[in-house]
Amino acid sequence: MARTTPIFILPFLRQNPNPNPNPIPFIPIRNLTIPIEPNTTSTSSKPPPTHDNVVDCNEDEPRQQQQQCPHHQNQRFREVVEEIVRITRTQPRWETTLLSRFPSVNFSDPNLFTEVLKRQNNAFLSYRFYTWLVGCFPESFPLLDSTSSQLLFDALVESKASFVAKSFIESCNFKPEQGSFEGLIRCFCENGSMEEAADLFSKLESSAFLCPSLKTWNSALLGSIRVGRTDLVWRLYGDMLERGVDPDGETVGYLIQALCIDNKVGAGYELLQQILDDGVTPSNMVLNKLISDFCKDKNYGRVSQLLHLMIAKNCKPDIHTYQEVINWLCKRGKVIEGYRIFKDLKSRGYVLNTVMYTTMIHGLCETRRLGEARKLWFEMMKKGLKPNEYTYNALIHGFCRIGNLEEAWKLHKEMCDRGGFKESTVSFSTLIDGLCVNGKVKDACELYEQMAEKGIAPDVITYNSLIRGLCKEGNVTKSEELFEELLAQGLEPSALSYAPFIEQFCRLGSMGKAIEWWEHMEKRGLKPSASTHECIIEGYCKQGSAAEAMHWLSEMLNKELVPHKGTYERLVKCLLSKKDKLDDVLLVLGSMFQVGYILSEHLCHSLVSILCGDSFSPVDKSLGILLERS
């Protein structure tokens, strides 16, 4: 029985009939020509040609040879397709030669494209072939059938070619299957193109598509979180509820993260408690985000509660959770507590990575515990963990802090020679800061000039270190030049860029200049640190301007910043020098005692001496009350 020629091949074969049914040797495709001859007329004694033998064969040939025609035609078709696939894969400019190499092939037949698409296994080359066909045959190349369109669309989405896939469905007015369309939405969400994803969501709502699956909603929420678009999170969540989609634990986890991004970590914690009461436990990522934000807010109680909560809910804290906690402890100066947790993790069998070791080494170096930092350095090397650039620079910074610049330079050289790291902005900035801290500002400036020679761009940290070092030496003019250079480079200054100028002018007694720099800083939306506030207070105290100093103390306390004990005492001394400021003295002492400071013996004698000299009984009584509180 004759083998049936597949229907999708028939249009191709009608354009390219084979007159010779006999087996032929393989001919390279580039030389293949398919002659077109008229069909022979069948006699009345023989049946008319059927669908099985649409390609004419020699009627005098045996029936068995005639039955072989479809087989050879299929083979020839496959050979053409395979050669087209090979050429489009291997030759960069195949568009200019493909027609001349296959003069007898009907490229406008969409079935040919379908077969090429199936064999190509490359979405980008398939789409390129499709656009070439449309360009070559704008009139004769019809729109692809739904099967071919779906195949090409799915291939593009699978290859993450989201914008090309969207362009494809818009250009040919193709409506993909809902699952594929949602796949395109998730693709846009994964690469952060949330406006495009939102646009497709609106098309889903306005078309005959069903409501998107929960998986797609969650993907959109996650994508919005990644790009910091909490407005989209709440809009999508509202649409989700309107369409009757019930959220799951993953959904609520994204809402908690959105609240944290909006600086509403307390509300995020409340939402966590609600879902825990319903028996839903979010992922560690959500809990880590809450822990991280509570660490930033210095809400140590909540951090402890969350850690205990994770353990109680069998949600074992992972290495990332502990890394957040250790990093937070080190930044808050609680390095001993962080180191205790670090050693406990090792004893419990946690696999600590380079990032964890680097965090701990940096914390130890900040507190000048170089012996323990070096011990960890050699320990991680022994475990086969290669130090990264930040590990090297953490230890270099540690040596600089204790004044061992020689060892810092040795480690810097080792980093470049043996570590395989190139000199970078980070490494130069670390050394420049170390030189400035140790009073070698001239050497730091020379190193800064080497950065330009080597094509390494300085960053804000580089400039801040140099500005601070030069200001301490009294070279304000050079510092101002560097500040202008910082701005000219398009860098955004930080509060630490302004602080050295304010401190230096306060030391010089130029309070007007100090206030100018302060106002310049605030115009940029930068928040001065507690130490910068204290410089202003102490500057006015040196001038004997008690009223201005009191004003700045009030400003500081209103911002919930706590002055050091020395700042309080300098202000008390300033006020005691003014005989009409005893009420203010009591106010300052009240604030000082609330913080937990104790008045020094010297100031107590001065205060008692003034009070006894004036025989001011009401003040004396108030002071007694304050001393009782202390």
C-alpha positions, 0 to 999 in steps of 0.5 A, a space after each residue: 500500500 502506498 505511503 500517504 504524503 503528509 498534508 503539510 508537505 503537499 503545497 511544497 511538492 506541488 511547486 517542486 514535483 520530482 519526475 524521477 521516482 528512482 532512488 538517486 544519490 545524495 546531491 548537496 543542497 546548494 546544487 539541488 534544483 527541482 524541475 517542474 514538469 507537467 503532469 502526464 495524462 492518465 488513461 481511461 483504463 487507469 484510475 485518476 491520481 489520488 491524494 497519495 500520488 499527487 506527484 507524477 511518476 512514469 506510468 510505465 514504471 512498476 507500481 512499487 517504484 511509483 509508491 516510492 515517490 512520496 518517500 523520496 519527496 519527503 526526504 528531499 523536503 527534509 534535506 532542504 529544511 535541514 540545509 536552510 536551518 544549517 545555513 541560518 545558524 552558521 552564516 551571518 548574512 544568509 538573507 542576501 544569498 538564500 533565494 539564489 541558493 534555492 531558486 526552485 524552493 517555494 519560500 512563501 509556503 508557510 508550511 516550510 517556515 513551520 518545519 524550519 521553526 520545529 528544527 531550528 531550536 533557536 527562537 531568535 533565528 526563527 524570528 529572524 527567518 520569519 521577518 525575512 520571509 515577510 520582507 521578501 514576500 509581503 504579498 504572497 506570504 500569508 499570516 501564519 496559522 495559529 499552530 505556527 504562531 503559537 510555536 514561535 511565540 512560545 519559543 520567544 517567551 521561553 528564551 526570555 525575548 519578552 519585547 520581541 514576543 510582544 511585538 510579534 503578537 501586536 504585528 500579526 494580530 495573534 492571540 496566544 493561549 492564555 497560559 502562554 500570554 501569562 508566561 509573557 507577563 511573568 517574563 516581563 516581571 522577571 526582567 523588571 519591566 513592570 510597566 509592560 507587565 501592567 499593560 499586559 494585565 490590562 489587556 487580559 482584563 479587557 479581552 476574553 481571557 480568563 482571570 490570571 492565575 495566582 502564580 502570575 499575580 504573585 510574579 507581578 507582585 515580586 517583580 514590583 518589589 524588586 524594582 521598588 514599585 510599591 504603588 504597583 504592589 497595592 494596585 495589583 493587589 486591589 485588582 486581584 481582590 476585585 477579581 476574586 483571587 484569594 491570596 496565599 502565604 507567598 502573596 502576603 509575604 510580598 505585601 509585608 516586604 512592600 510595607 517594609 519598603 514603605 518604612 512601615 515595618 511595624 505594620 508589616 510585623 502586625 500582618 505577619 502575626 495575622 497570617 501566623 494566627 491563620 497557620 500560614 508561615 511566610 518564607 525566610 526571605 520575608 522574615 529576613 527583610 523584617 529582621 533587617 529593617 528592625 535592625 536598621 530601626 535599632 528595634 532589638 526586641 523585635 529582632 529577638 522576637 522574630 528569631 524566637 518566632 522562626 524557631 517556634 514555627 519550625 522555620 529554621 533561620 538560614 545563613 542569610 538570617 544570621 548574616 543580617 543579625 551579625 552584620 547589624 550587631 557589628 555595625 552597632 558596635 556589638 562585635 563581641 555578641 556578633 562574634 559569639 553567634 558566628 562561633 556558635 554557627 560553626 559549632 552547630 555545623 552551619 556552612 559559612 561562606 566568604 560573605 559571612 567571614 568577610 562580615 565578621 573580619 570587617 567587624 573585628 577590624 573596626 574594633 581593632 581586634 586584628 589578631 582575631 581577624 587574621 585568625 579568621 582570615 587564615 581559617 577561611 583560606 584553610 577551608 578553601 574559601 578564597 577571599 574576595 576584594 572586600 575581604 582584602 580591603 576589610 583587613 587592609 582597613 584594619 591595619 590602617 586603623 592601628 597605624 600599621 601602614 606597612 602591613 596594609 601596603 603588603 596586603 594590597 600588593 598581595 591582593 593584586 599579585 596573588 589574589 588576582 584582583 585589579 587595583 580599584 576604586 575601593 582598594 585606593 579609597 581604603 588606602 587613602 582613608 588609612 593614610 589620612 587617618 594616620 596624618 599622612 595626607 600628602 601621601 594620600 593626595 599623591 595616591 589620589 593623583 595615581 588614580 587619575 593616571 591609572 584611569 581609576 575614577 574616585 568615588 564619594 568615599 575617596 573625596 570624603 577621606 581627602 576632604 576630612 584629612 585636609 580640613 584637619 590639617 587646616 587646608 580648607 582651600 584645597 578641601 573646597 577645591 576637592 568638593 567642587 571637583 566632586 560636584 563636577 564629576 556628577 557625584 552626589 555628596 553625602 553628609 560626611 562630605 559637609 561635616 569636615 567643613 562644619 567641624 573645622 569652621 567651628 574649631 576656628 570660631 567661624 560660626 557663620 561659615 559653619 552655618 552656611 555649610 549646614 544650610 547647604 547640606 540641608 538644602 540637598 536633603 541630607 541629615 547631619 549626624 549627632 557629632 555634627 550637631 555637637 560641633 555646632 553646640 561646642 562652637 557656640 559654647 567656645 564663643 560664650 553664646 549660651 542662647 544659641 548653644 541651647 537652641 541647637 541642643 533643643 534641635 538635636 533632642 527634637 530629632 531624637 539624637 543623644 549628645 555625648 556627656 562631654 557636650 552636655 558638660 561643656 554647655 553646663 559650663 557655658 551656662 554657669 558662666 552666665 549668672 542669669 542662666 541657672 534655669 537653663 542649667 537645670 533644664 540641661 541637667 534634667 535632660 542629662 540625667 534622663 539619658 543616664 549621665 552622671 555630673 562630674 565632681 568638678 561641675 558639681 563643685 562649680 554648681 554648688 559654689 554658684 548656688 551658695 553664693 547667690 542663696 537661691 533657695 528655689 533653685 537649690 531645692 530644684 537641684 536637690 530633686 535633680 540630684 536625687 533622680 541622678 
